[in-house]
Amino acid sequence: MKLSRPARRALLVVHVVASAGWLGLTLGLLALGLTAVTTASPAALEAGVRGMKLFADWLLLPLALLTLLSGLVLALGTHWGLARHRWVFTKFWLTLATTAATVLALRPGVDGAVTALAAGESLPDAGDVLFGPVVSLTAYVFMTVISVLKPWGPTRRGRRTRPGGLRREEPVRSMTS
């Protein structure tokens, strides 16, 4: 299935906007987390953590899912394919992993921090509000770089699906090597 040019371009815009939004939101979460961890003001600490919860609850997962879905449709509906180029395959798996980490680690960590502060306790662990945004931001910047540079070339499947198939100078490697 190949997307028409207008559909591909519209979907590409959606994907870039969602990805940029996810990256920007993560940068904002990092700023709020750094504020919460470094401030001496209890009000600023609570505002930082509550702001993180608001963003994590309402924006983070929809942007993550929109990025994942639009990237998957683009990969499957264009000549890039999902498993034809290493950079596309890498982006897919990193997007899937960061989406899962958002659900399984970042949001529960922020929820735990909000719950602790609401109970009058101190911030349980700085990692709860910093680790997720730092790792996510690193992954998103890396994915942006490989989207622009498109390194590493085609996968073995990508070489097979090219016109002419495998070239003689490209040896076929077994799955064990």
N, C-alpha and C positions, 0 to 999 in steps of 0.2 A: 504494500500500500504506500503510495507516494502522495504527499500533500500537494495541493495546488500552490502556485506561487503566492497568491494572496493569503491563503490559509497558513502557509509556512511563515510568511512575514508577520502576520498578526500573532501567531503563536510564539514566534521569536521575541516580539516586543513584550508579550505577557511574561515569557520566561526571564528576560533580562530585567524587567521591572520587578518581578517577584524576587529574583536573586539579589538584586541591588537592595531591595527593601529588607530582605533577610539579613544581609550583611550589615546594613545601616542599623537595623534594630539590635543586632548583636553588639555593635559598637556602643549603642546607647545603653544596653544592659551592662556592658563592661564599665562604662562611666558611672552608672548608678551603683554597681557593686563596689567599685573603687571608693566612691564617696561613702558608702555604708561602712566599709572596712577601715577607712583612714580617718573618719571624723571623730571628734570628741563630743559632738552634740547628739544627745539621744533623739532629738527631733529630726535631725538630718539623717541619722541612721535609720529610723523608722520610715521616713519619707523615701529614702533610697530603696529599701527593701520592698515597701509597698508599691513603688513605681515599677520595680522589676516584676512583681507579681501581676500587676495590671497588664504590662506588655506580654509577659509569658502566657497569661491566661487567654488574652483576646487576639493577639497578633502573631505570636511566634509559630504556633502549629498551623494556622491557615497559610501563612507565607511558606513554611517548610513544605507543606503538602502541595501547594500550587507550583512551587519550584520543581519538586519531584515529578509531579504529573506532567507539567508542560515540557520538562526535559525529556521524559520518557516518550511522550508523543512525538516530539521533534526527532529524537534518535530513531524511532521506528518508522517515521514518515519521511525521512530524508535520506540522501545518499550516505550520510555519516554512519547510520546504523548504530545499534546498541553495542555490538561486540565486534565491529569491524576496525575500530581505531582505539588504541590504548587510552588515549586521553578521554574519550567519551565513556569508555568502560570504567575508568578510574573515577570520573566525575559522578557517574551513576552510583557506584558503591559508596563513595564518600557522602553523597547526598542522602542515601538511604541510612547510612550509619549516623550522620548528624541529626537526621530526623528522629531516629530511634533514641539517640542520646537526649534529645530535647524532651521526649515523652518520659523516658525512664530515669533520667538523672537531673537535668537542669530544672524542670518544673517541680519535681518533688523536693529538690534542695531549696529552691526559693520558697515553696510552701512551708517547709520546715522552719526556715528562718523567720517567716511572718508569724507562724504559730508560736515560736519561742518568744519573739518580741511582744506579741499580744498577751502572753502569759507573764510578762514582766521580767523575763530572763534576758540574758545577754545573747548576742549573736552566737549560735552554737559552734559554727566553724566558718572561717573566712572562705574556705574552699567551696562551700555551698553556693556562694554568690559570685565567686571569681573563676573557679575552674571551668565551668561550662562555657561562659562567654569567651575565655581565652582560647580554649581548644576549638570552639566553633569558629571564632574569628580567624584563627590560623588556617583552618580547613577551607573557609570561604575565600580567603585571599589566595590560597594555593589553587583552588578550583578556578578562580578568575584568571590567574596567570596561565594555567594550562588551556583555558578556553581561548585566550588570545594567541598564545604561542603554538598550540596544537602539536606538542612534541611526541616523540616516540614512534610515530609511524603506525602502520596497520598491524592488526593482530594476525595470527595465522589464518583465521577465518576470513579476515578482510583481504588478505593476499589471495586466497582461493577464489573469492567472489569477484575479483578484478577481471576485466577482459583478458583472456589469455591464461588465467589461472596462475599457478606457481611458476616462477621462473627457474630455469635450470641452476642459476647461481645461488638460489635460496634453498638450502637443504631442508628437508622435512625432518623435524625433530619429534621424537617419541614423547609421550606424556610423562615419562619417567625422567627425562633429562632436563 
